[in-house]
Amino acid sequence: MNYANIVTSLPGKKSERLVERRENIVPKGVSYGVPAFAETAEGALIKDVDGNTFIDFVGAIGVMNVGHGHPKVKQALHQQVDQFIHTGFNVMMYESYIELAERLARLAPGEHDKKVLLQNSGAEAVENAVKIARKYTKRQGIISFSRGYHGRTLMTMTMTSKVKPYKFEFGPFAPEVYRAPFPYMYRRPEGLTEEQYEDFVLQEFRNFFISEVAPETIAAVVMEPVQGEGGFIVPGKRFVQGVYQLCKEHGILFIADEIQTGFARTGRYFAIEHFDVVPDLMTISKSMGAGVPISGVIGRKEIMDAAEPGELGGTYSGSPLGCRAALAVLDVIEEEGLNARGEEIGTIVMNKFQEFYQKFDCIGDIRGLGAMCAMEIVKDRGTKEPSKELTNLIIKEANKRGLLIFSAGVYGNVIRLLMPLVITDEQLQEGLTILEKAIEAAVVSFKKDCLVNA
């Protein structure tokens, strides 16, 4: 049985008409991937309005870890709608907010007392983590990392590293935000071992407090345990622990941004668990709500209580629908063993990537943690020159065959996979086969284009 089924050109006639309507009314600054419009979605499959069925290896960019339309999530939402849709937690409270906060606090790393703030989006969670850190420490400075991504609001856009498309001509940016170096093993200087390079970058971080900013002015360091938009860059444990230790030495809060890495994606509830570090604050969102907007900040009780009543919150923050969806998500992860499944999927994908690496010279690097896997596309393995053009061709060829994949990385040359963790083995294998055929076709097409333009 084939799960992917493309019966029209892309876009099909219905999607083509919708694309025309979109162009007339939606700002061109809102990008899109495949030129198709969804009609139904279930598990790891999406069917568009023209009857084309796609295997989803994107998961709404890490939102659908428990899959599209999970019955348990839908049931929870229906029950909540029948009770009430929204009251505003700061007007009339509801128990689901408390229940979700309690469960998240129990799951988060560390045995210390915790409190939980619920919000709407990942960027909003990061914004509030910054507010809380500044309030608690009475300091202003924030450190993020090169290639990091934290959102599109003023503060989170400032913290984000990639200039285009996220920051170009959108300044001026928020003050007192600094960017420190982050290890990128694939692109380390020649002659350095991984351990030497990690030590070098860690020393550069120490030097940062001499050459760039005084540590006693820094409220928090914000780190993605695995960089998402930056290209699925996985740091070494020694680097993460070294940064954490420096934070402790200088009274700086360590904030783990788990927005893309959380909720079983890396084989653990939270990716920071792989590094044996207990963050002071942690931001969460994306797969937390299975598509219903909700986010949160989990932190040490004394830090979270620094803000006074009215200083945190928002109209829709921690909505009843979001809370019920998130509670169902936690049930699904536990009942269906999705942490173990995340590890299993990661092993399957990385084994296949090893085969791809032996077969295709355009693949310069393969990397990942759990089911957060990526491969970097280059023009030449020796020079490691990025190939954004070939990456885009591979994505288009995959889409034509019924597979949804997405790019990442500051050079736009990384193909990242974020398939729902409920994907079946058959769907996973079919998707990987399609990806292999897409790479083959793209390489042939790319070489032809190069000869024509030579």
C-alpha positions in Angstrom: 0.0 0.0 0.0 1.2 3.5 -0.9 0.3 6.2 1.5 1.5 9.1 -0.6 -0.7 9.6 -3.6 -0.3 12.5 -6.0 -3.1 12.6 -8.5 -2.7 16.2 -9.9 0.1 18.5 -10.7 1.0 20.9 -7.9 -0.9 23.0 -7.3 -4.0 21.2 -8.4 -6.9 23.3 -9.9 -8.6 23.9 -6.5 -5.4 24.9 -4.8 -4.4 27.0 -7.8 -7.5 29.1 -7.4 -6.9 29.4 -3.7 -3.3 30.5 -4.3 -4.7 33.3 -6.6 -7.0 34.4 -3.8 -4.2 34.2 -1.3 -2.0 36.4 -3.4 -4.8 39.0 -3.5 -5.4 39.2 0.2 -2.4 37.7 2.2 0.8 39.7 2.5 3.7 38.2 0.5 5.8 38.3 3.7 3.8 35.3 4.8 5.7 32.4 3.1 4.5 28.9 2.3 6.0 25.6 1.3 4.1 23.2 -0.9 1.5 25.1 -3.1 -1.4 23.2 -1.8 -4.3 23.7 0.7 -5.2 21.0 3.3 -8.6 19.4 3.4 -8.1 16.7 6.0 -5.2 15.4 8.1 -4.8 12.3 10.3 -1.7 10.9 12.0 1.2 11.5 9.6 -0.9 12.1 6.5 -2.3 15.2 5.0 -4.8 15.3 2.1 -5.2 18.4 0.1 -8.3 19.9 -1.6 -7.4 18.3 -4.9 -7.2 14.8 -3.5 -3.4 14.6 -3.2 -2.2 12.7 -0.1 1.2 13.6 1.5 3.3 11.9 4.1 4.2 14.6 6.6 7.8 14.9 7.6 7.4 18.5 8.8 4.7 18.2 11.4 3.8 21.9 11.1 7.5 22.6 12.0 7.5 20.5 15.1 4.0 21.0 16.3 2.4 17.6 15.6 4.5 15.2 17.6 1.3 13.2 18.6 0.1 13.5 15.0 -2.7 15.2 13.2 -6.2 14.9 14.7 -5.3 12.5 17.5 -8.6 11.1 18.8 -7.7 11.8 22.4 -7.0 15.4 21.6 -10.2 15.9 19.6 -12.2 14.3 22.3 -10.7 16.7 24.9 -11.4 19.7 22.7 -15.0 18.7 22.1 -15.6 18.2 25.8 -14.2 21.6 26.6 -16.2 23.4 23.9 -19.4 21.8 25.4 -18.4 23.3 28.8 -17.1 26.8 27.8 -14.7 28.2 25.4 -13.0 31.0 27.3 -13.4 33.0 30.4 -9.9 34.6 30.8 -7.9 33.0 33.5 -7.4 36.4 35.2 -11.2 36.9 35.3 -12.7 33.5 36.1 -10.2 30.7 36.6 -10.5 27.0 35.5 -9.0 23.8 36.9 -7.4 22.7 33.6 -4.8 25.5 33.9 -3.8 24.3 37.4 -3.8 20.6 36.4 -1.6 21.3 33.4 0.8 23.4 35.4 1.1 20.7 38.0 1.9 18.0 35.5 4.4 20.1 33.6 6.2 21.0 36.9 6.4 17.3 37.7 7.8 16.4 34.2 10.4 19.2 34.1 14.0 18.4 35.1 15.0 19.0 38.8 13.6 18.2 42.2 13.2 21.8 43.3 9.8 23.5 43.7 8.6 24.9 40.4 5.8 27.2 39.1 4.4 27.4 35.6 3.1 30.3 33.6 1.0 29.5 30.6 0.9 31.7 27.4 -0.1 31.5 23.7 3.0 31.1 21.5 6.7 30.2 21.6 7.8 33.8 21.2 5.5 34.9 24.0 7.0 32.3 26.2 10.5 33.5 25.5 9.4 37.2 26.1 8.0 36.3 29.4 11.0 34.2 30.4 13.1 37.3 29.7 10.8 39.5 31.8 10.9 37.1 34.7 14.7 36.8 34.6 15.1 40.5 34.6 12.6 41.0 37.4 14.3 38.4 39.6 18.0 39.3 38.9 17.5 43.1 38.7 19.7 42.9 35.6 19.0 43.8 32.0 21.4 41.9 29.7 20.3 38.8 27.8 22.7 36.4 26.0 21.6 34.2 23.1 23.7 32.3 20.6 24.9 32.4 17.0 22.4 30.6 14.7 19.8 30.6 17.5 16.1 31.2 16.8 13.6 32.4 19.4 10.7 34.1 17.5 9.5 37.1 15.5 8.5 39.7 18.1 10.8 42.6 18.8 12.7 40.9 21.7 12.8 37.4 20.2 13.7 38.8 16.8 16.5 40.6 18.4 17.7 37.4 20.1 17.4 35.5 16.8 20.6 35.1 14.8 19.5 34.7 11.2 19.2 38.1 9.5 17.2 37.2 6.4 14.2 36.7 6.4 13.7 37.4 10.1 15.5 40.7 10.9 16.4 42.5 7.7 15.1 46.1 7.7 13.0 45.5 10.9 15.2 47.4 13.2 16.0 49.1 15.5 16.2 46.1 17.8 15.8 45.7 21.6 18.8 46.8 23.6 20.9 44.8 26.0 20.8 41.6 23.9 24.2 39.9 23.2 25.1 37.0 21.0 27.7 34.4 22.0 29.4 31.7 19.9 27.8 28.3 19.7 29.7 25.1 18.5 29.0 23.9 15.0 31.0 20.6 14.8 30.6 20.2 11.0 32.1 23.6 10.3 34.8 23.6 13.0 38.3 24.9 11.9 40.5 22.3 10.3 43.0 20.6 12.6 40.8 20.7 15.7 39.3 17.6 17.2 35.7 17.8 18.4 36.9 18.0 22.0 39.5 20.7 21.2 36.9 22.7 19.3 34.4 22.4 22.1 37.0 23.6 24.5 37.8 26.5 22.2 34.2 27.7 21.9 33.7 27.4 25.6 36.8 29.5 26.1 35.4 32.0 23.7 32.3 32.1 25.8 34.4 32.9 28.9 36.2 35.6 26.9 32.9 37.0 25.9 32.5 38.2 29.5 35.7 40.2 29.1 35.5 41.6 25.6 31.8 42.0 25.1 29.8 42.4 28.4 30.3 42.3 32.2 28.7 39.1 33.6 27.2 41.0 36.5 24.9 42.9 34.1 23.5 39.7 32.5 20.1 38.4 33.7 20.0 35.2 31.6 21.5 33.0 29.0 18.9 31.5 26.6 20.0 28.3 24.8 18.2 25.9 22.5 19.5 22.4 23.6 19.4 21.6 19.9 19.3 24.6 17.5 16.1 24.2 15.4 15.9 26.9 12.7 19.7 27.1 12.9 20.1 23.7 11.3 19.6 21.1 14.0 22.9 21.8 15.5 23.6 19.5 18.5 26.1 20.9 21.0 28.4 18.6 23.1 27.5 17.9 26.7 30.7 19.5 27.9 29.8 22.8 26.2 26.3 22.9 27.6 27.5 22.0 31.1 30.3 24.5 30.8 27.9 27.4 29.9 25.6 26.3 32.8 28.5 26.3 35.3 29.6 29.8 34.2 26.0 31.0 34.7 26.0 29.6 38.2 29.4 31.3 38.9 28.0 34.7 37.9 24.5 34.5 39.2 23.1 34.3 35.7 19.9 32.4 35.0 20.1 29.5 32.5 17.0 29.4 30.2 16.4 26.3 28.0 14.3 27.1 25.0 12.5 23.8 24.4 9.9 25.1 22.0 10.9 22.9 19.1 12.8 20.2 21.0 10.2 19.4 23.7 7.6 16.7 24.2 9.3 13.5 23.1 10.9 14.9 20.0 14.5 13.9 21.1 13.4 10.8 22.9 12.9 12.6 26.2 10.2 15.0 27.4 12.8 17.8 27.1 16.1 17.8 25.2 18.0 19.4 28.0 17.7 16.1 29.9 20.3 14.7 27.5 22.9 17.1 28.9 22.4 16.5 32.6 21.6 20.2 33.2 18.7 21.5 35.2 17.6 24.9 33.8 16.4 27.8 36.0 13.7 28.5 33.5 12.4 26.6 30.5 10.2 27.8 27.6 7.8 25.3 25.9 5.2 25.4 23.1 4.7 23.9 19.6 3.9 20.2 20.2 2.6 21.0 23.6 -0.9 21.6 22.2 -1.1 19.4 19.1 -2.0 22.4 17.0 -3.9 24.4 19.5 -2.0 27.6 20.5 -0.5 27.3 23.9 2.9 27.9 25.5 4.5 28.2 28.9 7.4 29.0 31.1 8.5 26.5 33.8 10.8 27.7 36.5 12.1 27.7 40.0 9.4 28.8 42.4 11.4 31.8 43.8 12.2 33.1 40.3 8.7 32.7 39.0 7.3 34.5 42.0 9.5 37.6 41.5 6.8 39.3 39.4 3.9 41.0 41.2 0.1 40.4 40.4 -0.8 41.8 37.0 2.7 41.8 35.7 2.3 38.5 33.8 -0.6 37.1 31.8 -2.6 38.0 28.8 -6.1 37.8 27.3 -5.9 34.3 25.9 -2.9 33.1 27.9 -3.4 29.4 28.9 -6.7 29.2 27.2 -9.1 26.4 28.3 -8.8 24.8 24.8 -5.1 24.9 24.9 -4.9 23.4 28.4 -7.2 20.6 27.5 -5.3 19.8 24.3 -2.0 19.9 26.2 -3.3 17.5 28.9 -4.4 15.1 26.2 -1.0 15.4 24.6 0.7 14.4 27.8 -1.6 11.4 28.2 -0.8 10.3 24.6 3.0 10.6 25.1 2.8 8.5 28.2 0.2 5.9 27.0 1.8 5.4 23.6 5.4 5.5 24.7 6.4 8.3 22.4 9.7 9.1 24.1 10.8 5.6 23.3 9.3 5.9 19.8 11.2 9.2 19.3 14.5 7.3 19.9 13.4 4.5 17.6 12.5 6.8 14.8 15.7 8.6 15.2 17.7 5.4 14.9 15.8 4.4 11.7 16.2 7.8 10.1 19.9 8.1 10.9 20.7 4.6 9.6 19.0 5.6 6.4 20.9 8.9 6.3 24.1 6.9 6.6 23.1 5.1 3.4 22.3 8.4 1.7 25.7 9.8 2.8 27.5 6.9 1.1 25.4 7.3 -2.0 25.2 11.1 -2.5 28.2 13.4 -2.5 26.0 16.4 -2.0 25.3 15.4 1.6 28.0 17.0 3.6 26.8 16.1 7.1 24.1 14.1 8.9 23.2 14.9 12.5 20.4 14.9 15.0 19.1 13.9 18.5 16.3 11.4 18.7 13.7 12.0 16.0 15.1 15.5 15.4 17.2 14.6 12.3 18.8 16.6 9.5 21.2 16.5 6.6 23.3 19.3 5.2 23.5 19.8 1.5 26.7 21.1 0.0 28.2 21.7 -3.5 31.5 20.0 -2.5 32.4 17.9 0.6 35.9 19.3 0.6 35.0 23.0 0.6 31.7 22.4 2.4 30.2 25.2 0.3 26.4 25.3 1.1 23.9 24.6 -1.8 20.6 26.2 -1.1 19.6 25.8 -4.7 20.0 22.0 -4.6 18.2 21.9 -1.2 15.2 23.6 -2.7 15.2 21.3 -5.6 15.2 18.2 -3.3 12.2 19.7 -1.4 10.3 20.3 -4.7 11.0 16.8 -5.9 9.9 15.4 -2.6 6.7 17.4 -2.7 6.0 16.2 -6.3 6.2 12.6 -5.0 3.9 13.2 -2.0 6.4 13.9 0.8 6.5 17.1 2.9 10.0 18.2 4.0 11.4 21.6 5.0 14.7 23.4 5.1 16.6 25.1 7.9 20.0 26.6 8.6 21.5 30.0 8.2 22.6 29.0 4.7 19.2 27.5 3.9 20.9 24.2 3.0 19.7 21.9 5.7 16.8 19.4 5.3 15.2 18.8 8.6 12.8 16.1 9.5 10.1 16.5 12.2 7.6 13.8 11.3 4.8 13.0 13.8 6.0 10.4 16.3 2.9 8.4 15.7 3.9 7.7 12.2 3.8 4.0 11.3 6.9 2.1 10.3 5.4 1.6 6.8 4.7 5.3 6.4 8.2 6.2 7.7 9.9 3.8 5.3 7.8 5.0 2.3 8.7 8.6 3.2 12.4 7.8 3.3 12.2 6.0 0.0 10.6 9.0 -1.5 13.3 11.3 -0.1 16.0 9.1 -1.6 14.3 9.3 -5.1 13.9 13.0 -4.6 17.6 13.5 -4.0 18.4 11.4 -7.0 16.1 13.4 -9.3 17.3 16.7 -7.9 21.0 15.9 -8.3 20.4 15.0 -12.0 18.4 18.1 -12.6 20.9 20.3 -10.8 23.8 19.0 -12.8 21.9 19.6 -16.0 21.2 23.2 -15.0 24.9 23.7 -14.1 26.0 22.4 -17.6 23.4 24.7 -19.3 24.6 27.7 -17.4 28.3 27.0 -17.6 
